Amino acid sequence: MTVTVVLFATALVIVVALLAAAGAGKLARMDGATYPAALTRAAVTFAAVITLAATVTSVFTTLLT
């Protein structure tokens, strides 16, 4: 049961990160950025979402144990 919940939560975080990155890249292109600049913004957004998820998980783990 626990492994299933962890896998689903991980999949959800990755999907949310990919959607946020795609949105950031699309908004950058609409703003007139070049393809490399838009890809850089998307990569930074993806990394930020993953980092935020890891930080929140760490804080919750500390508080709940």
C-alpha positions in Angstrom: 0.0 0.0 0.0 2.7 2.5 1.0 4.8 1.8 -2.1 1.7 2.5 -4.3 1.0 5.8 -2.6 4.6 6.9 -3.0 4.6 5.9 -6.7 1.4 7.8 -7.4 2.6 10.9 -5.5 5.9 10.8 -7.4 4.0 10.5 -10.7 1.7 13.4 -9.8 4.6 15.6 -8.9 6.4 14.9 -12.2 3.2 15.5 -14.2 2.7 18.8 -12.4 6.3 19.8 -13.0 6.1 19.0 -16.7 2.9 21.0 -17.0 4.4 24.0 -15.3 7.5 23.7 -17.5 5.4 23.5 -20.6 3.4 26.5 -19.5 6.6 28.5 -18.8 8.1 27.6 -22.1 4.9 28.5 -24.0 4.6 31.8 -22.2 8.3 32.6 -22.9 7.7 31.9 -26.6 4.6 34.1 -26.6 6.7 36.8 -25.0 9.1 36.7 -27.9 11.9 34.6 -26.4 14.1 32.5 -28.7 13.7 28.7 -28.5 16.9 28.2 -26.4 15.8 30.9 -24.0 12.3 29.4 -23.7 13.8 25.9 -23.1 16.0 27.4 -20.4 13.0 28.9 -18.7 11.1 25.7 -18.9 14.0 23.7 -17.5 14.4 26.2 -14.6 10.7 25.9 -13.8 10.8 22.1 -13.9 13.8 22.1 -11.5 12.1 24.6 -9.2 8.9 22.5 -8.9 10.9 19.4 -8.2 13.0 21.2 -5.6 9.9 22.7 -4.0 8.2 19.2 -3.8 11.4 17.7 -2.2 11.5 20.5 0.3 7.9 20.2 1.3 8.3 16.4 1.6 11.3 16.9 3.8 9.5 19.3 6.1 6.4 17.1 6.3 8.6 14.1 7.1 10.3 16.1 9.9 7.1 17.3 11.4 5.2 14.0 11.2 7.9 11.7 12.7 
